[in-house]
Amino acid sequence: MNIAYWIVAGLLALFYFYAGTMKVIRSPDQLRPMMAWVDRLPLPVVRALGTVEILGATGLILPPLTGIAPSLASAAAIGFVLLQIGAVAVHLTSEDRRITLNLGLITTAAVTIWLATGL
């Protein structure tokens, strides 16, 4: 189960680290092709979401890797589930109804929570 955690959590962390970094460093014009919702939120909120994603990705990897407070990995994965529930709500209240990626991320984060309980 430990190997499965590292595979799933590692992929989830890579995704969120990349997406979070893009939200922090790119302009709304650069984000718009990938994230149609970017105009619905103020830029500081988009930047804050990116920061949360980077911190969450770090929380999936560092605590179990160092052995210091490994339960934080579960907390990070729970945070990603909540983040994606909010993302689904944003998508469904706009003209952009593509939520397949969000549902996949919810599922992956839920599996990560389950795997983290075995660490």
Backbone as ProteinMPNN parsed JSONL, in Angstrom:
{"seq_chain_A": "MNIAYWIVAGLLALFYFYAGTMKVIRSPDQLRPMMAWVDRLPLPVVRALGTVEILGATGLILPPLTGIAPSLASAAAIGFVLLQIGAVAVHLTSEDRRITLNLGLITTAAVTIWLATGL", "coords_chain_A": {"N_chain_A": [[0.829, -1.19, 0.0], [2.07, 1.146, 0.562], [3.689, 1.743, -1.66], [1.711, 2.164, -3.569], [0.522, 4.462, -2.483], [2.606, 6.349, -2.856], [2.772, 6.45, -5.63], [0.175, 7.329, -6.455], [-0.196, 9.655, -4.856], [2.08, 11.044, -5.616], [1.633, 11.581, -8.358], [-0.698, 13.123, -8.118], [0.296, 15.258, -6.609], [2.202, 16.288, -8.425], [0.481, 17.181, -10.466], [-1.037, 19.18, -9.096], [1.016, 20.872, -8.21], [2.044, 21.825, -10.617], [-0.313, 23.032, -11.765], [-0.911, 24.891, -9.761], [1.401, 26.493, -9.768], [1.182, 27.629, -12.304], [-1.118, 29.196, -11.925], [-0.142, 31.038, -10.13], [1.977, 32.373, -11.435], [1.272, 33.063, -14.076], [-0.455, 35.318, -16.334], [-3.927, 36.419, -16.465], [-4.729, 36.338, -19.172], [-3.01, 34.412, -20.233], [-3.825, 32.213, -18.791], [-6.482, 31.813, -19.48], [-7.031, 30.146, -21.879], [-6.728, 27.547, -20.827], [-8.186, 27.581, -18.502], [-11.208, 28.485, -18.304], [-12.748, 29.728, -16.421], [-11.32, 31.705, -15.191], [-11.818, 34.432, -15.477], [-14.002, 34.875, -13.905], [-13.293, 35.15, -11.304], [-11.556, 37.307, -9.005], [-8.162, 38.336, -9.649], [-6.355, 38.174, -7.368], [-7.611, 36.114, -5.923], [-7.368, 33.937, -7.644], [-4.586, 33.72, -7.624], [-4.256, 33.098, -4.9], [-5.565, 30.61, -4.803], [-3.786, 29.154, -6.379], [-1.518, 29.221, -4.741], [-2.474, 27.771, -2.536], [-2.793, 25.297, -3.788], [-0.112, 24.642, -4.397], [0.962, 24.486, -1.801], [-0.619, 22.397, -0.811], [0.196, 20.283, -2.472], [2.802, 20.04, -1.61], [2.232, 19.243, 0.978], [1.255, 16.683, 0.562], [3.532, 15.247, 0.004], [5.922, 15.934, 1.594], [5.388, 15.499, 4.527], [4.914, 12.562, 4.821], [7.334, 11.725, 3.706], [9.356, 12.757, 5.332], [8.556, 11.825, 7.761], [7.578, 13.424, 9.709], [4.781, 14.46, 11.265], [2.927, 12.811, 9.603], [0.193, 12.601, 9.241], [-0.639, 14.906, 8.1], [-0.635, 14.548, 5.386], [-3.019, 13.256, 4.778], [-4.726, 15.321, 5.506], [-4.047, 17.226, 3.56], [-4.934, 15.905, 1.249], [-7.664, 15.739, 1.813], [-8.217, 18.448, 1.754], [-7.831, 18.89, -0.994], [-9.982, 17.447, -2.046], [-12.12, 19.013, -1.08], [-11.472, 21.438, -2.336], [-11.861, 20.744, -5.032], [-14.576, 20.148, -5.028], [-15.579, 22.688, -4.685], [-14.625, 23.718, -7.1], [-16.133, 22.28, -8.961], [-18.627, 23.366, -8.399], [-18.192, 26.025, -9.25], [-17.789, 25.601, -11.999], [-20.28, 24.5, -12.743], [-22.023, 26.605, -12.303], [-21.536, 28.311, -14.312], [-21.133, 28.969, -17.841], [-19.357, 27.081, -18.623], [-19.334, 23.814, -18.454], [-17.691, 21.658, -18.111], [-16.691, 19.158, -16.204], [-15.337, 16.824, -15.9], [-12.549, 16.416, -15.456], [-12.371, 17.534, -12.894], [-13.972, 15.751, -11.399], [-12.451, 13.458, -11.685], [-10.163, 14.266, -10.297], [-11.225, 14.565, -7.738], [-11.847, 11.902, -7.17], [-9.268, 10.75, -7.287], [-7.986, 12.136, -5.202], [-9.547, 11.203, -3.083], [-8.88, 8.489, -3.094], [-6.217, 8.795, -2.405], [-6.484, 9.726, 0.216], [-7.502, 7.419, 1.416], [-5.332, 5.645, 0.98], [-3.379, 6.981, 2.43], [-4.054, 6.49, 5.037], [-2.901, 4.124, 5.635], [-0.25, 4.628, 5.993]], "CA_chain_A": [[0.0, 0.0, 0.0], [2.979, 2.275, 0.6], [4.078, 2.056, -3.041], [0.519, 2.73, -4.219], [0.385, 5.84, -2.015], [3.593, 7.216, -3.477], [2.43, 6.622, -7.042], [-1.03, 8.164, -6.583], [0.066, 10.969, -4.258], [3.082, 11.718, -6.431], [0.98, 12.112, -9.558], [-1.601, 14.202, -7.693], [1.145, 16.389, -6.225], [2.746, 16.888, -9.647], [-0.582, 17.925, -11.133], [-1.378, 20.397, -8.352], [2.159, 21.77, -8.195], [2.06, 22.475, -11.933], [-1.477, 23.912, -11.91], [-0.759, 25.997, -8.81], [2.452, 27.388, -10.251], [0.629, 28.39, -13.43], [-2.034, 30.209, -11.394], [0.627, 32.05, -9.41], [2.909, 33.165, -12.258], [0.759, 33.479, -15.385], [-1.483, 36.351, -16.396], [-5.24, 35.877, -16.833], [-4.766, 36.053, -20.609], [-2.314, 33.15, -20.452], [-4.586, 31.144, -18.132], [-7.811, 31.67, -20.07], [-7.24, 28.978, -22.749], [-6.805, 26.319, -20.037], [-9.105, 27.767, -17.38], [-12.189, 29.462, -18.766], [-13.358, 30.363, -15.258], [-10.388, 32.652, -14.579], [-12.391, 35.785, -15.489], [-15.088, 34.96, -12.927], [-12.718, 35.399, -9.979], [-10.502, 38.328, -9.003], [-6.815, 37.784, -9.786], [-5.787, 37.729, -6.088], [-8.209, 34.825, -5.544], [-6.716, 32.942, -8.499], [-3.233, 33.563, -7.07], [-4.39, 32.388, -3.616], [-5.846, 29.208, -5.127], [-2.528, 28.565, -6.825], [-0.673, 29.043, -3.558], [-3.049, 26.651, -1.786], [-2.479, 24.065, -4.519], [1.311, 24.356, -4.205], [1.127, 24.045, -0.409], [-1.242, 21.08, -0.693], [1.082, 19.314, -3.122], [3.909, 19.853, -0.669], [1.693, 18.497, 2.106], [1.107, 15.277, 0.195], [4.83, 14.595, -0.146], [6.906, 16.126, 2.656], [5.173, 14.83, 5.816], [5.255, 11.139, 4.825], [8.733, 11.53, 3.334], [10.207, 13.074, 6.481], [8.059, 11.166, 8.971], [7.118, 14.449, 10.636], [3.337, 14.693, 11.13], [2.444, 12.213, 8.351], [-1.253, 12.771, 9.089], [-0.884, 16.085, 7.263], [-0.877, 14.096, 4.013], [-4.473, 13.063, 4.69], [-5.341, 16.651, 5.546], [-3.846, 17.845, 2.242], [-5.82, 15.233, 0.295], [-9.034, 16.196, 2.138], [-8.293, 19.806, 1.219], [-8.007, 18.812, -2.445], [-11.379, 17.042, -2.303], [-12.952, 20.206, -0.86], [-11.148, 22.388, -3.398], [-12.487, 20.311, -6.284], [-16.028, 20.313, -4.886], [-15.791, 24.101, -5.015], [-14.379, 23.899, -8.537], [-17.314, 21.757, -9.663], [-19.681, 24.381, -8.234], [-17.871, 27.159, -10.129], [-18.039, 25.185, -13.377], [-21.707, 24.275, -12.999], [-22.757, 27.869, -12.262], [-21.162, 29.125, -15.462], [-21.404, 28.314, -19.117], [-18.383, 26.001, -18.764], [-19.849, 22.682, -17.682], [-16.757, 20.533, -18.196], [-16.267, 18.815, -14.85], [-14.761, 15.48, -15.907], [-11.252, 16.482, -14.783], [-12.619, 17.772, -11.475], [-14.459, 14.506, -10.802], [-11.29, 12.573, -11.62], [-9.295, 14.726, -9.215], [-11.899, 14.215, -6.481], [-11.655, 10.463, -6.98], [-7.854, 10.506, -7.005], [-7.708, 12.625, -3.846], [-10.197, 10.291, -2.143], [-8.029, 7.293, -3.034], [-5.023, 9.203, -1.659], [-6.877, 9.739, 1.634], [-7.575, 6.025, 1.854], [-3.972, 5.098, 1.015], [-2.597, 7.654, 3.484], [-4.378, 5.92, 6.36], [-2.023, 2.976, 5.831], [1.158, 5.035, 6.153]], "C_chain_A": [[0.875, 1.256, 0.0], [3.393, 2.7, -0.807], [2.906, 2.69, -3.785], [0.317, 4.18, -3.784], [1.345, 6.751, -2.761], [3.305, 7.45, -4.956], [1.264, 7.598, -7.184], [-0.769, 9.565, -6.048], [1.095, 11.745, -5.071], [2.491, 12.332, -7.691], [0.051, 13.274, -9.218], [-0.798, 15.449, -7.322], [1.748, 17.071, -7.445], [1.703, 17.729, -10.362], [-0.846, 19.245, -10.415], [-0.207, 21.369, -8.281], [2.242, 22.529, -9.514], [0.915, 23.479, -12.065], [-1.362, 25.118, -10.983], [0.29, 26.997, -9.257], [1.946, 28.232, -11.414], [-0.3, 29.497, -12.93], [-1.291, 31.339, -10.698], [1.418, 32.934, -10.36], [2.338, 33.675, -13.574], [-0.315, 34.554, -15.262], [-2.833, 35.707, -16.732], [-5.35, 35.541, -18.321], [-4.079, 34.729, -20.94], [-3.08, 31.967, -19.862], [-5.895, 30.824, -18.841], [-7.98, 30.467, -20.999], [-7.391, 27.664, -21.982], [-7.903, 26.388, -18.979], [-10.101, 28.868, -17.722], [-12.801, 30.256, -17.615], [-12.522, 31.506, -14.684], [-10.948, 34.079, -14.54], [-13.498, 35.967, -14.454], [-14.589, 35.29, -11.53], [-11.675, 36.509, -10.061], [-9.121, 37.664, -9.039], [-6.195, 37.389, -8.442], [-6.37, 36.388, -5.601], [-7.583, 33.696, -6.369], [-5.305, 32.664, -7.978], [-3.277, 32.797, -5.743], [-4.698, 30.907, -3.838], [-4.581, 28.486, -5.581], [-1.582, 28.293, -5.66], [-1.16, 27.876, -2.712], [-2.723, 25.33, -2.466], [-1.011, 23.674, -4.351], [1.556, 23.84, -2.784], [0.526, 22.652, -0.198], [-0.388, 19.994, -1.323], [2.279, 19.012, -2.228], [3.464, 19.016, 0.522], [1.449, 17.025, 1.812], [2.441, 14.532, 0.251], [5.721, 14.716, 1.101], [6.598, 15.416, 3.975], [5.443, 13.321, 5.794], [6.731, 10.875, 4.519], [9.657, 11.741, 4.53], [9.795, 12.327, 7.744], [7.573, 12.142, 10.021], [5.659, 14.758, 10.324], [2.78, 14.117, 9.834], [0.93, 12.328, 8.164], [-1.592, 14.012, 8.27], [-1.12, 15.711, 5.807], [-2.369, 13.862, 3.798], [-5.195, 14.406, 4.674], [-5.208, 17.36, 4.195], [-4.786, 17.228, 1.214], [-7.28, 15.622, 0.548], [-9.232, 17.613, 1.606], [-8.483, 19.816, -0.286], [-9.411, 18.351, -2.819], [-12.287, 18.261, -2.163], [-12.72, 21.257, -1.944], [-11.862, 22.02, -4.696], [-14.012, 20.343, -6.202], [-16.394, 21.766, -5.193], [-15.596, 24.374, -6.496], [-15.558, 23.402, -9.361], [-18.444, 22.778, -9.568], [-19.435, 25.577, -9.145], [-18.171, 26.8, -11.581], [-19.537, 25.074, -13.668], [-22.528, 25.557, -12.958], [-22.372, 28.805, -13.397], [-21.501, 28.37, -16.74], [-20.443, 27.153, -19.379], [-18.797, 24.834, -17.869], [-18.949, 21.449, -17.758], [-16.195, 20.229, -16.808], [-15.606, 17.436, -14.774], [-13.415, 15.456, -15.175], [-11.446, 16.658, -13.283], [-13.081, 16.504, -10.763], [-13.325, 13.486, -10.699], [-10.338, 12.961, -10.495], [-9.91, 14.449, -7.84], [-11.665, 12.744, -6.166], [-10.209, 10.145, -6.6], [-7.478, 10.975, -5.603], [-8.348, 11.724, -2.795], [-9.402, 8.997, -1.998], [-6.763, 7.599, -2.236], [-5.315, 9.246, -0.163], [-6.88, 8.311, 2.162], [-6.193, 5.41, 1.975], [-3.141, 5.707, 2.135], [-2.9, 7.093, 4.867], [-3.495, 4.715, 6.66], [-0.559, 3.339, 6.015], [1.623, 4.863, 7.569]], "O_chain_A": [[0.467, 2.303, -0.503], [3.441, 3.893, -1.106], [3.09, 3.642, -4.543], [-0.019, 5.034, -4.605], [0.946, 7.809, -3.247], [3.569, 8.535, -5.475], [1.345, 8.57, -7.935], [-1.085, 10.553, -6.71], [0.995, 12.965, -5.202], [2.81, 13.466, -8.048], [0.011, 14.279, -9.928], [-1.174, 16.565, -7.682], [1.804, 18.299, -7.501], [1.985, 18.841, -10.81], [-0.876, 20.303, -11.044], [-0.42, 22.582, -8.291], [2.483, 23.736, -9.526], [1.135, 24.634, -12.43], [-1.68, 26.24, -11.378], [0.095, 28.206, -9.14], [2.251, 29.422, -11.497], [-0.272, 30.612, -13.452], [-1.763, 32.475, -10.679], [1.526, 34.137, -10.122], [2.868, 34.632, -14.138], [-0.985, 34.681, -14.237], [-2.877, 34.58, -17.225], [-5.997, 34.56, -18.686], [-4.523, 34.006, -21.832], [-2.993, 30.851, -20.373], [-6.361, 29.686, -18.804], [-9.013, 29.804, -20.915], [-8.102, 26.765, -22.431], [-8.48, 25.366, -18.608], [-9.855, 30.044, -17.454], [-13.318, 31.352, -17.829], [-12.978, 32.204, -13.779], [-10.586, 34.854, -13.655], [-13.888, 37.097, -14.16], [-15.377, 35.668, -10.663], [-10.986, 36.639, -11.073], [-8.941, 36.563, -8.52], [-5.552, 36.341, -8.375], [-5.675, 35.62, -4.936], [-7.302, 32.621, -5.839], [-4.883, 31.51, -7.9], [-2.427, 31.943, -5.493], [-4.155, 30.048, -3.143], [-4.343, 27.338, -5.205], [-0.928, 27.252, -5.611], [-0.356, 27.081, -2.224], [-2.412, 24.347, -1.794], [-0.703, 22.495, -4.181], [2.28, 22.863, -2.595], [1.099, 21.827, 0.513], [-0.262, 18.902, -0.769], [2.707, 17.864, -2.109], [4.22, 18.182, 1.021], [1.44, 16.206, 2.731], [2.475, 13.33, 0.515], [6.217, 13.708, 1.605], [7.495, 14.767, 4.513], [6.147, 12.832, 6.677], [7.308, 9.909, 5.019], [10.621, 10.999, 4.719], [10.581, 12.205, 8.684], [7.192, 11.729, 11.117], [5.341, 15.259, 9.246], [2.21, 14.861, 9.035], [0.434, 12.172, 7.048], [-2.72, 14.15, 7.797], [-1.74, 16.475, 5.067], [-2.916, 14.228, 2.758], [-6.151, 14.601, 3.924], [-6.145, 18.016, 3.74], [-5.37, 17.942, 0.398], [-8.045, 15.812, -0.398], [-10.292, 17.938, 1.07], [-9.214, 20.656, -0.811], [-9.971, 18.82, -3.811], [-13.128, 18.514, -3.025], [-13.666, 21.89, -2.412], [-12.404, 22.89, -5.378], [-14.674, 20.548, -7.22], [-17.385, 22.04, -5.87], [-16.324, 25.174, -7.083], [-15.939, 24.032, -10.347], [-19.14, 23.026, -10.552], [-20.375, 26.092, -9.751], [-18.744, 27.607, -12.314], [-20.001, 25.507, -14.723], [-23.622, 25.6, -13.52], [-22.819, 29.951, -13.446], [-22.076, 27.282, -16.712], [-20.691, 26.332, -20.263], [-18.617, 24.887, -16.653], [-19.395, 20.332, -17.499], [-15.335, 20.95, -16.303], [-15.346, 16.94, -13.677], [-13.173, 14.566, -14.359], [-10.767, 16.01, -12.487], [-12.636, 16.215, -9.652], [-13.254, 12.734, -9.727], [-9.775, 12.098, -9.821], [-9.193, 14.136, -6.89], [-11.328, 12.385, -5.038], [-9.964, 9.355, -5.689], [-6.738, 10.292, -4.896], [-7.766, 11.502, -1.733], [-9.268, 8.47, -0.894], [-6.291, 6.755, -1.474], [-4.475, 8.842, 0.642], [-6.327, 8.03, 3.226], [-5.902, 4.728, 2.957], [-2.296, 5.032, 2.724], [-2.077, 7.213, 5.775], [-3.355, 4.326, 7.82], [0.284, 2.456, 6.175], [2.778, 5.157, 7.88]]}, "name": "protein", "num_of_chains": 1, "seq": "MNIAYWIVAGLLALFYFYAGTMKVIRSPDQLRPMMAWVDRLPLPVVRALGTVEILGATGLILPPLTGIAPSLASAAAIGFVLLQIGAVAVHLTSEDRRITLNLGLITTAAVTIWLATGL"}
